[in-house]
Amino acid sequence: MKPGIQPAYGPVVFRDRSADFAFLTRSTATSDKTIEWEDGNTYPVIDVEISSASHPFYTGTARVLDTAGRVERFERRYGKRGAR
């Protein structure tokens, strides 16, 4: 591997402001903003719009769509395929 072409890989805090949730992980992503973490060290912080703490699939607030009802409603409205 060529030296010096790989991005720096280090600890970064990802923060979901909408859910007041943050986690420390390693990434090549960087940021000018920093945050003091629970261990007393300062790490770069990246604000994200959605995480597992706020995504409807993970929080259990996802709506289940009735696909069969939608198909039947479409067929009633526009007719079945090939029924000319």
Rosetta silent file (secondary structure, phi, psi, omega in degrees, C-alpha in Angstrom):
SEQUENCE: MKPGIQPAYGPVVFRDRSADFAFLTRSTATSDKTIEWEDGNTYPVIDVEISSASHPFYTGTARVLDTAGRVERFERRYGKRGAR
SCORE:     score description
SCORE:     0.000 S_00000001
   1 L     0.000  142.257  179.209    0.000    0.000    0.000 S_00000001
   2 L   -72.916  134.869  178.751    1.232    3.508   -0.769 S_00000001
   3 L   -74.670  143.353  173.485    2.109    5.492    2.352 S_00000001
   4 L    85.131    2.730  179.783    0.208    8.702    3.060 S_00000001
   5 L  -100.953  -13.585  179.507   -2.865    8.110    0.869 S_00000001
   6 L   -83.060  138.602  177.170   -5.124    6.599    3.509 S_00000001
   7 L   -70.494  156.051  178.688   -7.291    9.039    5.554 S_00000001
   8 L   -65.552  135.475 -178.200   -6.732    9.270    9.300 S_00000001
   9 L  -117.206  112.025 -176.350   -8.838    6.743   11.222 S_00000001
  10 E  -153.047 -178.256 -177.674   -9.621    7.750   14.774 S_00000001
  11 E   -69.508  137.131  179.554  -12.269    8.241   17.461 S_00000001
  12 E  -142.626  143.308  175.688  -15.245   10.450   16.561 S_00000001
  13 E  -100.360  125.311  172.613  -18.504   11.218   18.403 S_00000001
  14 E  -101.077  128.692 -174.186  -21.686   11.063   16.336 S_00000001
  15 E  -123.915  128.061  174.307  -24.510   13.057   17.932 S_00000001
  16 E  -101.511  104.319 -175.508  -28.229   12.938   17.116 S_00000001
  17 L   -69.765  -30.734 -177.101  -29.559   16.235   18.438 S_00000001
  18 L   -68.970  -28.781 -178.869  -33.231   15.374   17.884 S_00000001
  19 L  -107.751    0.755 -177.063  -33.021   12.370   20.226 S_00000001
  20 L    52.770   53.881 -175.687  -30.313   13.725   22.560 S_00000001
  21 E  -134.031  135.720  178.633  -28.215   10.640   21.786 S_00000001
  22 E  -142.152  149.954  176.204  -24.486   10.363   21.082 S_00000001
  23 E  -144.000  148.104 -178.974  -22.046    7.522   20.627 S_00000001
  24 E   -99.705  129.368  178.731  -18.293    7.263   20.336 S_00000001
  25 E  -148.366 -177.191  176.869  -16.861    5.205   17.496 S_00000001
  26 E  -108.339  141.286 -177.149  -13.955    5.219   15.079 S_00000001
  27 E  -159.448  164.420  172.598  -14.251    6.800   11.650 S_00000001
  28 L   -90.855   -7.778  178.252  -12.361    8.594    8.910 S_00000001
  29 L   -69.366  145.238  179.977  -14.880   11.460    9.103 S_00000001
  30 L  -129.832  165.588  179.599  -13.589   14.660   10.692 S_00000001
  31 L  -154.267  152.581  175.760  -15.072   17.851   12.087 S_00000001
  32 L   -81.425  -23.982  178.913  -13.897   21.212   13.367 S_00000001
  33 L   -79.266  146.636  178.688  -16.350   21.027   16.283 S_00000001
  34 E  -129.425  163.130  178.392  -15.309   19.113   19.401 S_00000001
  35 E  -144.241  145.767  174.973  -17.031   17.735   22.468 S_00000001
  36 E   -88.174  121.204 -175.697  -15.805   16.553   25.834 S_00000001
  37 L   -87.497  173.619 -175.732  -16.847   12.924   26.208 S_00000001
  38 L   -59.841  -26.019 -178.799  -17.731   11.000   29.383 S_00000001
  39 L   -85.288    1.314  177.993  -14.143    9.770   29.779 S_00000001
  40 L    92.411   -8.237  179.048  -12.845   13.367   29.999 S_00000001
  41 L   -87.825  157.637  178.534  -11.191   13.384   26.569 S_00000001
  42 E  -103.573  129.183 -178.118  -12.084   15.785   23.772 S_00000001
  43 E  -128.389  155.015  172.426  -13.177   14.289   20.441 S_00000001
  44 E   -66.490  145.142 -178.109  -14.432   15.704   17.136 S_00000001
  45 E  -121.559  137.411  176.911  -18.240   15.645   16.970 S_00000001
  46 E  -120.812  121.666  179.021  -20.424   15.139   13.898 S_00000001
  47 E   -84.670  129.395  178.409  -24.113   16.043   14.140 S_00000001
  48 E  -116.337  154.276 -178.199  -26.449   13.670   12.298 S_00000001
  49 L   -82.425  -27.990 -176.778  -30.130   14.131   11.538 S_00000001
  50 L  -146.507  142.739  177.828  -31.215   10.589   12.288 S_00000001
  51 L  -143.481 -174.190  179.625  -29.802    7.649   14.225 S_00000001
  52 L   -65.278  -19.697  179.365  -31.046    4.424   15.747 S_00000001
  53 L   -80.355  -19.527 -177.539  -32.444    6.474   18.648 S_00000001
  54 L  -122.211   -6.283 -179.194  -34.729    8.543   16.418 S_00000001
  55 L   -75.785  132.280 -176.497  -35.424    6.360   13.357 S_00000001
  56 H   -58.574  -31.878 -179.910  -39.027    5.065   13.351 S_00000001
  57 H   -64.765  -42.002 -177.741  -37.970    1.518   12.440 S_00000001
  58 H   -81.532  -26.832 -178.492  -35.737    1.180   15.498 S_00000001
  59 H   -86.090  -10.638  178.601  -37.990    3.054   17.922 S_00000001
  60 L    86.474    9.825 -179.815  -41.049    0.933   17.083 S_00000001
  61 L  -101.101   12.715  179.619  -43.146    3.834   15.821 S_00000001
  62 L   -69.890  142.445  178.083  -43.009    2.746   12.181 S_00000001
  63 L   -90.094  139.269  176.192  -46.352    2.448   10.448 S_00000001
  64 L   -92.621  121.843 -179.108  -47.199   -0.804    8.711 S_00000001
  65 L   -84.927  139.080  178.576  -48.664   -0.096    5.297 S_00000001
  66 L   -87.472   87.905 -175.462  -51.575   -2.174    4.118 S_00000001
  67 H   -70.406  -34.276  179.344  -50.247   -3.055    0.674 S_00000001
  68 H   -64.860  -42.430  178.299  -53.054   -5.498   -0.107 S_00000001
  69 H   -64.581  -35.037  178.974  -55.660   -2.816    0.603 S_00000001
  70 H   -68.787  -40.050  179.315  -53.812   -0.341   -1.570 S_00000001
  71 H   -65.543  -44.652  179.614  -53.692   -2.787   -4.485 S_00000001
  72 H   -62.632  -39.789  178.436  -57.398   -3.558   -4.161 S_00000001
  73 H   -65.342  -39.384  177.410  -58.243    0.136   -4.032 S_00000001
  74 H   -64.098  -43.979 -179.692  -56.152    0.750   -7.147 S_00000001
  75 H   -65.719  -36.932  176.276  -57.869   -2.106   -8.989 S_00000001
  76 H   -64.967  -40.024 -176.055  -61.317   -0.789   -8.009 S_00000001
  77 H   -73.434  -43.724 -172.368  -60.419    2.677   -9.168 S_00000001
  78 H  -113.776   -3.291 -179.615  -58.687    1.814  -12.446 S_00000001
  79 L    85.458  158.049  179.533  -59.775   -1.748  -13.166 S_00000001
  80 L   -75.273  157.543 -179.294  -57.756   -4.920  -13.313 S_00000001
  81 L   -70.715  132.262  177.020  -55.026   -5.318  -15.876 S_00000001
  82 L    83.352    8.634 -178.597  -56.163   -6.886  -19.113 S_00000001
  83 L   -98.895   52.697 -178.444  -59.898   -6.461  -18.426 S_00000001
  84 L   -90.884    0.000    0.000  -60.641   -4.391  -21.554 S_00000001
